[in-house]
Amino acid sequence: MAAVVEVEVGGGAAAERELDEVDMSDLSPEEQWRVEHARMHAKHRGHEAMHAEMVLILIATLVVAQLILVQWKQRHPRSYNMVTLFQMWVVPLYFTVKLHWWRFLVIWIFFSAVTAFVTFRATRKPLVQTTPRLVYKWFLLIYKISYATGIIGYMAVMFTLFGLNLLFKIKPEDAMDFGISLLFYGLYYGVLERDFAEMCADYMASTIGFYSESGMPTKHLSDSVCAVCGQQIFVDVSEEGIIENTYRLSCNHVFHEFCIRGWCIVGKKQTCPYCKEKVDLKRMFSNPWERPHVMYGQLLDWLRYLVAWQPVIIGLVQGINYILGLE
């Protein structure tokens, strides 16, 4: 091991040749990592100018890509959302097959199959009366599962960082892998379901006729009808419902509580489904235990850029470096 350290301290091509001649079979895992680390430093020694150029290319590409994406989202939000959703759905599948992550692949196939069926039902005309409830129940279930999975994964990572895994005799690398895996599952499927839910909510609301993305609704909303699902409201706002309550927005339009919560949290809509007046989420979710769900939804929206577009931008940077001969 002392020889490895001496070689690492040295420099030049001689050090790189000596590192290549080191017999890795006689070394411990820690020593093998030290040798690989030293090889990497020896290989890149003297390339500081090239590395600085690669960093500048990365920063410039990130800035330009961010400006393009922002303009695209503002000018053509529908196409941006569809392409982003496709990216998020397909890009992880490529890495899953390449790296043989079969457990993720099985979950991905199950989620895709059920979501495809639910999306198919949501886009049919005429819309079956039970479809809105089915759609919101499925996506709300996935939302809650992803929320719980992400929280457990985050706690596992924190416990590992504080060394609490040793109390249960769990190796740090195993505990960290478990936490990061759960965190990834929760965030990925949380982002994916919210985008699918938003798309389904648009289709269903426009089909029912009480909501349109632009212009006036095609139907007049009665006080006894929910604009989200199009079904009758049987519980008065002032009464306590057995299964669910009725909720009145600040614009005085009333909805099933389950429907308006699904519309706002899962479907990412923050306006009234009928008149488009802004919904006060703080007033709607006055219970402090429910507010983290709203914050988690906002976090998923922020992470969409990283999940969908970051791999594409990194691939673009690598392509530019390859064309310019930078390695």
N, C-alpha and C positions, 0 to 999 in steps of 0.2 A: 504494500500500500504506500510505503514511503517513496518507492520509485515512481509510482503514479503521480504523487504530489509533486515531486521534483520535475517530472516531465511537464505537468500542467503549468508550473511556474515558468518554465522555459518558453522560448518563442521560436517562430520561424518554421521552415519546411522540415528541419531535423526533428523538431518536437512532434510534428504531425506524423512523420514516418515512424517514430518510436511508439506513438499511441496506436498506430495501426498494427504494430507488431505485438501488442500486449495480448496475452492469452486470457480471454474472458472466462474460460471454463473454470479456472482456479480461483475466481474472485466471488465474493459475496454479492448479493443484490445491490447493497449500498455502494460497494466498490465499483461494480459494473456501471452504476449510474454516474459515479464520479468520472470514470473513463469516458463515457459517452458525452458528458458535459464538457470535458476537456477537449475531446475531438471536435466538438462543435465550435468552441472558441478558437481552436487552432485553424480550423477551416475558414472562419470568417475574419481572422486577424488581418488587418491592413485594408479592409473594405469599408472603412468608415464613411468615405465620400459616397459610395454607392448606397449604403444603408440610409444616409441622410436624404438622398434623392428618392429612394423608395418611400420614406416617410412623407415627404412632400407630395408625392403622387397619391398616397393614401388619403391625406388630408384634403387635397384638391378634389379628388373623386368623391369623397364623402360630402363636401360642401355642394358641389354641382349636382350630385344625385339628390340631395335633400331639397334643393331649390326646384328641381324638375318634378319631384314627387309632390311637393306642396302645390305647385301650379297645376299639376294634373288633377290633384284631389279637388282643388277649388273650381276648376273649369269643367271637369268631366267626372263628377263624383261616382256616377253609376259604373262607368267602365273601370275606374280606379278600384272600387270596392270588389268588383267581380274578378279582376286580375289578381288583386291581393288575396282574395279568398282562394283562388286556384293555386297561387304560389304556396300559401300556408298548408294547403291540403296535399300537394304533390311533393314539395321539396323534402320534407322529412321522410317520405316513402323511399326516395332515392337512397338516402343515407341508411335507412333501415335495412334495405335489401343488400346494400354494399357491405355493411358492417355486421350483417346476420343478427339483427335485433328481433328475433322471432316473437318474443312476448309483446313488444310494441306493435309488431305487424298484425298479430291476432286481434289486439284491442282496436287497432286502426280499422281493420276490415269489419269488425262488429259495429263500431261507431258509424262507419261509412254506410253500411247496409241499412241500419235503422234510420239514419239521417236522410238517406236517399228516399226511403219510403215516406217519411214524414214530409220531406220537401215536395215529393210528388203529390201527396194529398193536399198540401197547401196551395199548389199552383193549379189545381183543377177548377174548371168552371162548368156548371155551377158548383159552389162550395158546399160540401156536406156540413150540416149544422154542428156535428161533433168534432169537426176538424180543428177549429181554433183551440179548443180545450186540449185536444191531443197534442198539437204542436207545442203549446206553451208548457204542458206537463212534461214533455220529453226534454225540451231545452232547459227548463227550470231544474229538472232532475240532474242533468249533466252539469249545469252551473253549480249546483250545491255540492255535487261529488267532486268537481274540480276545485272548488273553494276549500273543502275539507282536506283533499289530497295535498293541495299546495301548502296549507297551514301545517299539516303533519310533516311534510318534507322540510319546511323552513325550521320547524322546531328540532327535527333530527339534525340538521346542519348546525344549528346553534348549540345543541347538546354536545355535538362532536367537537366544536371549536372550544367549548369550555371543559372538555375532558370528562363529561358525565357518562360517556359511553363505557368508560373503564369500570364504572360501578356494576355494569351488567356483563363485564368481560367480553365486550365486543371490540374487535379491532378497529382502529380509527379509519382505515381505508374502506372497510365494509360499511361502517356507519355513515361515512360521508357519501359513498356510492348510493346507499339506500335513500338518504335525504335528498341528494341532487336528482335522483331518478324520480322520486315522488313530486318534487318541485317542478320538474320538467313536464311530467304528465299533467299536473294540475294547471299549469300556465298554458300549455299548448292546447289542450282540449277546451279550456276556458275561453281562450281567444277564438278558437274555431267555432264553438257552438254559438257564441254571440254574433258572429258574422252570418252564419246560417240562419239564426233566429231573426236577425234584422231583415234579411232578404225575404223570409217566409212572412214576417209581419207586414211588409210592404204589399206583397201579393195578396194576402188575405184581406187586409183592410181596404185595398182598392177594389177587390172583387165584391166585398160586402157593400161598398158604395158610400160609406160614411166618411171615408178619408181618401184624399188624393194628394200626391206629392206637390202638385201645383194646381191652383185654381180652386173652385168651389166644389164641395161634396156633391155627389150625384143623387143623394137621398136626403130627405129631411129626417132629423133625429128626434124621435119621440122621447119624452121623459122616462118612459118605462122600458127603453131598449138600450143595451150596452153597445156602443159604437165599435168596440174591439171585436166582439164575437157575434154581434147581431142578434143576441138572444134576449128574452124578456128579463127584467129585473123584478124580483118578487119581494125583496127585503128593502124596507125603507131605510134611508140614510140614518135616521134616528134610532132604528131598531138594531138589536143584537142578533146576527144570523147564527144558525146552527152550524152550517158548514163554512160559510164565508159571509163577510159583511158587504155593504154597498158603500162606495166611496164617492164623494163629491169634490171635484176640483174647484179651484178659485174662479173658474169661468162658469160655475154652476152646472156643468154637465156631469152626470152620474154614470158610474161604471161598476161592474163587478170588481171587488177588491183584487181577486186573483188576476183578472184580465189586465187591469191598469198597472199592477205591479209587474206582471210579465211584459207588458208593453214598454214600461220605463226601464226596468233592470235588464231583462233578457233581450228585448228587442232594441235597446239603446235609443228609444224615443223619449225626448224630454219636452214634448209638446202634446197638447190635447189631441186625441185621435180625430176630433171633429172640427174644432175651430182653430187649432194650431197655436193656442195660447200656451206660453211656457209653463211647465209644471214645476212647482217648488218641491224638489225632492226632500229638502230638510223638513218641510211641513208634513209631507206624506209619510216619511219614515222618522217619526219623532222618537221611537223606541231606540235607545242607544245601542242595543244589541243588533239592530237591523242595519245601522249605518255602515258597519264594515263591509256589508254586501255591496253597497253603492261604491265605496272606495275601492273594493276589489275589482268591480267592473271597470272603473276608470283606469286602474292599473293595467288591466288586460288590454285596454285600448292603446295605452302607451307602449306596451310590449309588442303590438302587432308589427310595428316597423322593424323591430329586431328579428322577429320570427320569419317574416315574409321577405323583406328586402335586404337585410344584412348579408345573407349568403350570396345573393346576386351581386351586390356591390363588391364584396371581397373577391368573388370570382372575376369581376371586371378588372379589379386592381391587379390581380395575378396575371390576367391576360395582357394588360398594358406592360407590366414588368417583363413578361416573356417576350413581347414584341421588341422592347427596348434592350433586351439582352441582360436584364438585371436579375440576379439569382440570390 
